[in-house]
Amino acid sequence: MTAPTLYVYCTSPYAAKVAAVLHFKSVPFETVHLDPVTKAELAFVDKLNLRKIVPTITVDGETRQNSTDICIWLDQRYPQPSILGADAHSRAAILKADRWVSDNFMPAFFRELLHHHGSYLTWLKDRWRYGEVLHACKPIPWYLRLFYPWILKHVGFIRAHARGTRWDESLPAMRHRLLGEFLQQLGDGPFLGGQARVNLADLALYPTIMTPYVVGLENPAMHILFEQDPQARAWLARVRDALMEKTGFPYLFSTDAVVRPV
Ligand SMILES: N[C@@H](CCC(=O)N[C@@H](CS)C(=O)NCC(=O)O)C(=O)O
């Protein structure tokens, strides 16, 4: 079996989810950073009738897309440790929590790229920072970096994902609602779906919350909220411990981009 090749943008939360699963399973993989303009690295998917989208993964000549489908497939190929629970009941609870991450939390992540609350300058600096992090993984022209915050507002898939939230709800209200929903998804814990072990849903959510903090955004809003809540803070620490014991560094960007190590 050859090592998987994972096609990513290093700031994509969906790609980070697949990377976290591979790290958790201690599967070495090759990362290919996509040119966001040409997407030339994914030219081969045209003949497979697939879209030029990340995450895309290739293992032993087979190509898969869509983060949840990829992770279920990876769990079959690399069963240990399982990310889908020990029985059908656990699996259903985990997939339900993962769907909440995809349908509720990820859209909020994308909406944060478009809208701001509070200081516009902080919002701008944080969007420029995302551009720098992307540039460190895959060089992009200076003018794209300069106009990155405004370009983001016009990217089709970002707007489409962000539309999964209600734009008449303020950002602070949205964040508090998501924290409340997270606590419901956690249930009696210690992991999402009320599970005893780290699973797909935890690995989907953790990098989405941590990346803005680790790369040094001035306002990593959801991370701030999670750190203020005792249950959410304890969950972050549990997932970090489970990942760190496997890999030491579960992100897609390089250690150079780390401003706040965890
Ligand atoms: N539902 C997909 C969403 C993937 C997705 O939206 N990927 C974005 C980057 S975060 C992308 O590559 N979009 C390019 C496009 O839609 O053209 C998943 O879970 O993998």
The ligand as a Tripos MOL2 file, in Angstrom:
@<TRIPOS>MOLECULE
LIG
   20    19     1     0     0
SMALL
NO_CHARGES

@<TRIPOS>ATOM
      1 N1        -18.3520   19.1530    1.3610 N.3       1 LIG1
      2 C1        -16.9670   19.2280    0.9490 C.3       1 LIG1
      3 C2        -16.5880   20.6950    0.8850 C.3       1 LIG1
      4 C3        -15.1960   20.9160    0.3450 C.3       1 LIG1
      5 C4        -14.9660   22.3620   -0.0490 C.2       1 LIG1
      6 O1        -15.8610   23.1890   -0.0500 O.2       1 LIG1
      7 N2        -13.7180   22.6570   -0.4100 N.am      1 LIG1
      8 C5        -13.3430   23.9940   -0.8170 C.3       1 LIG1
      9 C6        -12.1400   24.4860   -0.0210 C.3       1 LIG1
     10 S1        -12.4880   24.6070    1.6950 S.3       1 LIG1
     11 C7        -12.9390   23.9670   -2.2840 C.2       1 LIG1
     12 O2        -11.9840   23.3390   -2.6600 O.2       1 LIG1
     13 N3        -13.7160   24.6540   -3.1100 N.am      1 LIG1
     14 C8        -13.3990   24.8020   -4.5120 C.3       1 LIG1
     15 C9        -14.6520   24.9060   -5.3200 C.2       1 LIG1
     16 O3        -15.7590   24.7170   -4.7900 O.co2     1 LIG1
     17 O4        -14.4950   25.1630   -6.5060 O.co2     1 LIG1
     18 C10       -16.1030   18.4260    1.9160 C.2       1 LIG1
     19 O5        -16.5700   18.0910    3.0200 O.co2     1 LIG1
     20 O6        -14.9750   18.0650    1.5500 O.co2     1 LIG1
@<TRIPOS>BOND
     1     1     2 1
     2     2     3 1
     3     2    18 1
     4     3     4 1
     5     4     5 1
     6     5     6 2
     7     5     7 1
     8     7     8 1
     9     8     9 1
    10     8    11 1
    11     9    10 1
    12    11    12 2
    13    11    13 1
    14    13    14 1
    15    14    15 1
    16    15    16 2
    17    15    17 1
    18    18    19 2
    19    18    20 1
@<TRIPOS>SUBSTRUCTURE
     1 LIG1         1 GROUP 0 **** ****
